[in-house]
Amino acid sequence: MRLTTTLREQEHQVLHDLAAAVAEVDRAYVVSQTTFNRLEAARNQMEASTAAFEADKVPLDLLLHSQRRLA
């Protein structure tokens, strides 16, 4: 009887730990997606700022700001 109770408790703990691990993977995936999207946005801004600077449409400080954001 005691063995069955211990096994149930262990099973409950394993399921709890597994659920927590899956939730952490989901959270980390969302964070990585957000980070990737921010990087892509910074790259796009950098490309646009570079083109605009080369066409004398934006000042140097805006180009430097986009470079800093990308870095």
PELINSUL-V433798 format. One record per residue. N is the residue number from 1. BURIAL is # if it has 9 or more other ideal C-beta (glycine too) atoms within 8 Angstrom, else .. D_LAST is the distance of its C-alpha to the last C-alpha in whole Angstrom. Layout:
((N,BURIAL,D_LAST) (N,BURIAL,D_LAST))
This chain:
((1,.,62) (2,.,59) (3,.,58) (4,.,57) (5,.,56) (6,.,53) (7,.,52) (8,.,51) (9,.,49) (10,.,47) (11,.,47) (12,.,46) (13,.,43) (14,.,42) (15,.,42) (16,.,40) (17,.,37) (18,.,37) (19,.,36) (20,.,34) (21,.,32) (22,.,32) (23,.,30) (24,.,28) (25,.,27) (26,.,27) (27,.,25) (28,.,22) (29,.,22) (30,.,22) (31,.,19) (32,.,17) (33,.,18) (34,.,16) (35,.,13) (36,.,13) (37,.,14) (38,.,12) (39,#,9) (40,.,12) (41,.,12) (42,#,9) (43,#,10) (44,.,13) (45,#,12) (46,#,10) (47,.,13) (48,#,16) (49,#,14) (50,#,15) (51,.,18) (52,#,19) (53,#,18) (54,.,20) (55,.,23) (56,.,23) (57,.,23) (58,.,20) (59,.,19) (60,.,16) (61,.,15) (62,#,14) (63,#,12) (64,.,10) (65,#,10) (66,#,9) (67,#,6) (68,.,5) (69,#,5) (70,#,4) (71,.,0))
